[in-house]
Amino acid sequence: MINSVKIEGYEGHTETLLYFHPGVNVIFGDTEAGKSGIIKGIRWLVENQPSGTGFINHDTNECNVEMLFDETKHLSHYKNEK
């Protein structure tokens, strides 16, 4: 089970930390609040898509997405514009 996802510098997400709980988890918010960016960030982490650097937040010039499964297992992906 995914315990949490941390998104830094991906699209509009400067620093976003999401905690997931057993059962159904729902992501909701206003238009342009970053819901799709969360899904895209997770896709980038798992599938390495999209390629390039167009998704990196221009204020940070780097991004990192990390998924925590438990205290010892995690998956992370980092990229900078250099």
C-alpha positions in Angstrom: 0.0 0.0 0.0 1.1 3.5 -0.7 1.5 5.5 2.5 2.4 8.9 1.1 3.6 10.8 -1.9 5.8 13.9 -1.8 5.9 16.1 -4.9 8.5 19.0 -5.1 8.9 21.2 -8.1 6.6 19.3 -10.4 4.3 21.6 -12.4 2.6 23.9 -9.9 3.6 21.8 -6.9 6.4 23.6 -5.0 6.1 21.1 -2.1 3.1 18.8 -1.7 2.8 16.0 0.7 -0.2 13.6 0.5 -1.0 10.8 3.0 -3.0 7.8 2.0 -5.1 5.6 4.2 -6.5 2.1 3.8 -9.7 2.1 1.6 -10.7 4.7 -0.9 -8.7 8.0 -1.1 -10.1 10.9 -3.0 -8.2 13.9 -4.4 -10.5 16.9 -5.0 -10.2 20.6 -5.4 -11.0 23.7 -7.4 -10.1 24.0 -11.1 -6.4 24.5 -11.6 -5.6 23.4 -8.1 -3.1 20.8 -9.2 -5.1 17.5 -9.1 -3.9 16.5 -12.5 -0.4 17.5 -11.6 -0.5 14.9 -8.7 -1.5 12.1 -11.1 1.1 13.2 -13.7 3.8 13.4 -11.0 3.0 9.8 -9.9 3.0 8.7 -13.5 6.4 10.3 -14.0 7.7 8.5 -11.0 6.3 5.0 -12.0 6.6 5.1 -15.8 9.3 7.8 -16.4 6.8 9.7 -18.6 6.8 12.5 -19.7 10.4 12.8 -20.8 12.2 16.2 -21.0 12.1 19.0 -18.5 8.9 20.9 -19.4 7.1 19.8 -16.3 9.7 21.2 -13.9 8.5 24.2 -11.9 10.3 27.3 -13.2 10.7 28.7 -9.7 12.8 25.7 -8.6 14.5 24.4 -11.7 14.4 20.9 -10.3 11.8 18.4 -9.2 11.5 15.3 -7.1 8.6 12.9 -6.6 8.8 10.3 -3.8 6.4 7.5 -2.9 6.7 5.9 0.5 5.3 2.4 1.0 6.4 1.8 4.6 9.3 2.8 6.8 11.9 0.9 4.7 10.5 0.9 1.1 10.3 3.9 -1.1 10.6 5.0 -4.7 11.9 8.3 -5.8 12.7 10.2 -9.0 14.8 13.4 -9.3 15.5 15.7 -12.2 17.0 19.1 -12.7 17.1 21.4 -15.8 20.9 21.1 -16.2 
